[in-house]
């Protein structure tokens, strides 16, 4: 992934940071020139046995379950407009193995005015759970943080189902760039679907790698990121 990325203490990068923006633009330019490939079919890491739908107004009442998700389950989380925002799949151990983000263009984000769509409203009024993030970060290696598989700015929720223990360097570099690539497509007015596949080693709760697959009518990107 091109670009130079400074490390910060927080796991939330600032949208519009010059280096991350430049890296994201370079990714898009490379893909539009044809160096990106169409995503292959993701591997099935678990056999999902049930599906649960949770509306935006139900997020708070479902906090306990979303912090300890049921194994082999697909959770469909709706946004404030009643449409699908993100879909989380768990494996037999209750770990999140796949997230699909359904992003519709044209709505304004409450934090950044006209810059990106308004999907952060998926976060309940109490906002991010810093204690939970810290606990999950400590499950991993030295230098790990608890970071979101899906950023709030593209529809993520603050619960454990959307948190993993991962490299703080990765979270503020390549992962931040991938998130901003998705956002830039939305800024262009394109509804972009993003699939994030999470790979694990045995029963270890710390992922070994992530795969981002982004696609809309004009753009296809496939990005693999080791958790290091």
LINNOR-V686315 format. One record per residue. RES is the residue in one small letter. SS is DSSP state (H for helix, E for strand, C for the rest). Layout:
RES|SS + RES|SS
This chain:
x|C + x|C + x|C + x|C + x|C + x|C + x|C + x|C + x|C + x|C + x|C + x|C + x|C + x|C + x|C + x|C + x|C + x|H + x|H + x|H + x|H + x|H + x|H + x|H + x|H + x|H + x|H + x|H + x|H + x|H + x|H + x|H + x|C + x|C + x|C + x|C + x|C + x|C + x|C + x|C + x|C + x|C + x|C + x|C + x|C + x|C + x|C + x|C + x|C + x|E + x|E + x|E + x|E + x|E + x|C + x|H + x|H + x|H + x|C + x|C + x|C + x|C + x|H + x|H + x|H + x|H + x|H + x|C + x|C + x|C + x|C + x|C + x|E + x|E + x|E + x|E + x|E + x|E + x|C + x|C + x|C + x|C + x|C + x|E + x|E + x|E + x|E + x|E + x|E + x|E + x|C + x|C + x|C + x|C + x|C + x|E + x|E + x|E + x|E + x|E + x|E + x|E + x|E + x|C + x|C + x|C + x|C + x|C + x|E + x|C + x|C + x|C + x|E + x|C + x|C + x|C + x|C + x|C + x|C + x|H + x|H + x|H + x|C + x|C + x|C + x|C + x|C + x|C + x|C + x|H + x|H + x|H + x|H + x|H + x|H + x|H + x|H + x|C + x|C + x|C + x|C + x|C + x|C + x|E + x|E + x|E + x|E + x|E + x|C + x|C + x|C + x|H + x|H + x|H + x|C + x|C + x|C + x|C + x|C + x|H + x|H + x|H + x|E + x|E + x|E + x|E + x|E + x|H + x|H + x|H + x|H + x|H + x|C + x|H + x|H + x|H + x|H + x|H + x|H + x|H + x|H + x|H + x|H + x|H + x|H + x|H + x|H + x|C + x|C + x|C + x|C + x|E + x|E + x|E + x|E + x|E + x|E + x|E + x|E + x|E + x|C + x|C + x|C + x|C + x|C + x|C + x|E + x|E + x|E + x|E + x|E + x|E + x|E + x|E + x|E + x|C + x|C + x|C + x|C + x|E + x|E + x|E + x|E + x|E + x|E + x|E + x|C + x|C
